[in-house]
Amino acid sequence: MTTLTVVIPALDDAEMLRHSLRALAAQSRPIDEIIVVDNGSTDDTAAVAQAGGAQVLYQPVRGIMSASATGYDAAASDLIARIDADSRPPADWASRIVAEFDASPAIGVLTGPGAFYGQKPWANWIGEHLYIPAYFHIVGPWLGGSPIFGSNFAMRREVWASVRSLVHRDDPHIHDDLDLSLHLPLDVVVRYDPTLRVAVSSRPLESWSGLGRRLAWAYHTFAEHWPEASPWERRAARRRHISEEQALVSRVE
């Protein structure tokens, strides 16, 4: 049976985490392992995680990638999923992830969008109708394939093994899901399922500083990978990869 680990990076987010763990506990398909990575919290994040049945790891180096990578490294399951401390997956989320991977062995990563919630309706609207569409419809063509949405994705364990030494795990300003997307091997299939939705908080979008911080992370991440991350370089790399695969097939035949 395919096993599933859920990794949650957390920093001073105990109350939100409590709701997230309740949502995981209510899954129709039980989670095999939940790992909460405490990224230096001063509240009772660790206690809430333990009370919710999660394994707690500590990562003092600040940054979402640093915390997430710590959890990915420790995961023991076939599939490694990630959500945020404020994510609230629906009851069929885990079962759908496992079912999609089991049905399509070619999939390396599965990701879906977020359904934003919060006290400010305009921020929810921006997240739902601008932020998420822009991320997938602008970054996707740039990458030459679907990007990963860090608040709602799962990957095979061997995919993480192939990139764990490449990602910028010690850079607190890196856009972690974009960084992971940029480092994926060209033969890894990323499937975007628009119906695999997870409720996520719109808090980061409720101020210009919060939105600006995320845009700055994206700019910084592309700059760290330039020129390899440019669309023309990625297209050229894909053409070379396809040519090499075709040549290999011809030699085998």
MOHUCOR-V294666 format. One line per field, one symbol per residue. psi: psi as a letter, one per 20 degrees, with the letter a starting at -180 (. if undefined). burial: # if it has 16 or more other C-alpha atoms within 10 Angstrom, else .. A space follows every 50 residues. Layout:
# MOHUCOR-V294666
psi=???
burial=???
This chain:
# MOHUCOR-V294666
psi=ppqppppopqollggghghghhhhhjqhoqphppopookkqiakgggggg hjjqppqpohoqqhhggghggghipjrhpoqprrhjqnqrhjgghhgggg ghhnhhphppqrrqoqqriohhhgggggigggggghighghghjrprpoh inrqqqhhgghiihihqmijoijqoghgggghipqhjppopooiinqppq qjgijjqhhgghghhhggggghhhjqihiqhhhhghhhggggghghhggh hg.
burial=...###########.######.###.#.#.#.#########...##.##. .#.######..###########..#.#.#############.##..##.. #.....###########.....######..##..##..#..##.###### #######.##...#..###.##############....####...##### ###.##......##..##..##......#....#................ ...
